Amino acid sequence: MKVAFINPFIIATITTFDMMLKVKLLPGKPEIKSQPYPSFDISGIIGLSGDAIGSVVLSYPKIVALKAVSKFIGTEIKIIGPDVTDAIGELTNIVAGSAKADLQGLNVSISLPSVIMGRNHQISNPSGLESLIIPFNSEIGKINLEVCLKTK
Amino acid sequence: MKVAFINPFIIATITTFDMMLKVKLLPGKPEIKSQPYPSFDISGIIGLSGDAIGSVVLSYPKIVALKAVSKFIGTEIKIIGPDVTDAIGELTNIVAGSAKADLQGLNVSISLPSVIMGRNHQISNPSGLESLIIPFNSEIGKINLEVCLKTK
């Protein structure tokens, strides 16, 4: 996967969390996602299609998801419910929408976000396609960005 | 969600399992997916975008996924591994690709499939959007089709 295609997702994640949550994300070293790769407890996923096809995932430990959503909607949320899954989905949507605008030369459209919940869930991409994990650390905890993108 | 938009997914699922696996699927009564709704152990998910946006999920109990994949690739598979997740993803891809061709009047493109594994995982869609579950029964066991589709 070209650096030119992964950077927009990293920048979009940092910018979205900064603007929407006032949370500064510190990106760690991107690594190739081995399969199977354990996700955190809650993951927002959105599909990409068009000149490039793939998926974007933002995965959170439960406690981090609750903190992120509380900051996003401006009310402290302590229990996972539809408001949390909606907000986690919407954050994924904003990140993917922002990133696709910066995929220079590629016309990409995004699907609706889905939110996966479950301890020890794993999300696999088609083998043979490179998928990258970008770990972020922050004052509210760890978040992983996963990007799988195949240009046509 | 219009019946005209859900039927292509039901027909594509039945046809794909018949042609690729020689398995006859018997569709049950479609129901509106309440949130949260527990999926089976392994789910293939693919995003839809274009004139309609949404997602398609095919969810299997582990034992059913192993039987389906064994029939799909023509070799008995007893352990979940990359060959299983690839095959579950590919079946989702075939169903979505076949269905989109029959969404009359809608130009829809599909993303890459992702495969979610984990007991008791749940997949939520944005609340306010109708998502349908179509249960299927067969000689190899139960499979659920989930379709969430929003026309623009």
Interface residues (C-beta under 8 A of the other chain):
Chain A: Q35 P36 I45 I46 G47 L48 S49 G50 I53 G54 S55 V57 P82 T85 D86 G89 E90 S109 I110 S111 L112 P113 S114 V115 I116 M117 G118 R119 N120 H121 Q122 I123 S124 N125 P126 S127 L129 C148 K150
Chain B: Q35 P36 I45 I46 G47 L48 S49 G50 I53 G54 S55 V57 P82 T85 D86 G89 E90 S109 I110 S111 L112 P113 S114 V115 I116 M117 G118 R119 N120 H121 Q122 I123 S124 N125 P126 S127 L129 C148 K150
